């Protein structure tokens, strides 16, 4: 949506400044497996994605109206709660034996939603038994009246947010002997600070 909105604003400037109308962008999105590899040789080597998913996205892009986006059914199912959708369309796309169901993207939903995984589907966590056990033990300690600090660190994409989401879910009450915990979240504000001066000084 940010791309569509930014190009639409720039298109208005183009229309006013140069008289060129309908300056815009079309977006097509498809979800599925792709093959990644290099094409070209010498100084003109590019890294790109190949496959039916890429072709479908290109066909959807061609079918979209200027300033709009079309996504296929697998993509729409994955992100359905996050956006407002138009009426689905059945498109006969080149290279497709059967019509493709496409969904026009209209707007981002105003309310903030917290979703795990893709859409409403939560993939199973693999290889995090020790971390999950530590989380559950920390929650049990809180229920028993013992405080503490649990620090979660790691590179981006390792699943820190997923671990916190599972801990939040586990903080709910399962029965009368396992009361629900009060879960609070906060964020540190980003403050611009002057860069510190560091350097080496030659001895005199």
RAVEN-V528287 format. One record per backbone hydrogen bond with DSSP energy under -0.5 kcal/mol. NH is the residue of the N-H (numbers start at 1). CO is the residue of the C=O. If there is no record, write none. Layout:
BEGIN
NH&CO + NH&CO
END
This chain:
BEGIN
5&1 + 6&2 + 7&3 + 8&4 + 9&5 + 10&6 + 11&7 + 12&8 + 13&9 + 14&10 + 15&11 + 16&12 + 17&13 + 18&14 + 19&14 + 19&15 + 20&14 + 21&19 + 24&22 + 27&68 + 29&70 + 35&50 + 37&48 + 39&46 + 44&41 + 46&39 + 48&37 + 48&46 + 50&35 + 53&33 + 55&51 + 56&52 + 57&53 + 58&54 + 59&55 + 60&56 + 61&57 + 62&58 + 63&59 + 64&60 + 67&25 + 68&25 + 68&65 + 69&105 + 70&27 + 71&103 + 72&29 + 73&101 + 76&72 + 77&73 + 78&74 + 79&75 + 80&76 + 82&79 + 83&79 + 83&80 + 84&107 + 86&104 + 89&102 + 91&89 + 91&100 + 93&91 + 96&93 + 100&91 + 102&89 + 102&100 + 103&71 + 105&69 + 106&84 + 106&104 + 107&84 + 109&82 + 115&113 + 118&121 + 119&117 + 121&118 + 123&121 + 132&128 + 133&129 + 134&130 + 135&131 + 136&132 + 137&133 + 138&134 + 139&135 + 140&136 + 141&137 + 142&138 + 143&139 + 144&140 + 145&142 + 146&141 + 147&145 + 151&149 + 153&151 + 158&155 + 163&159 + 164&160 + 165&161 + 166&162 + 167&163 + 168&164 + 169&165 + 170&166 + 171&167 + 171&168 + 172&169 + 174&178 + 175&178 + 178&175 + 181&171 + 183&181 + 184&182 + 191&189 + 198&196
END
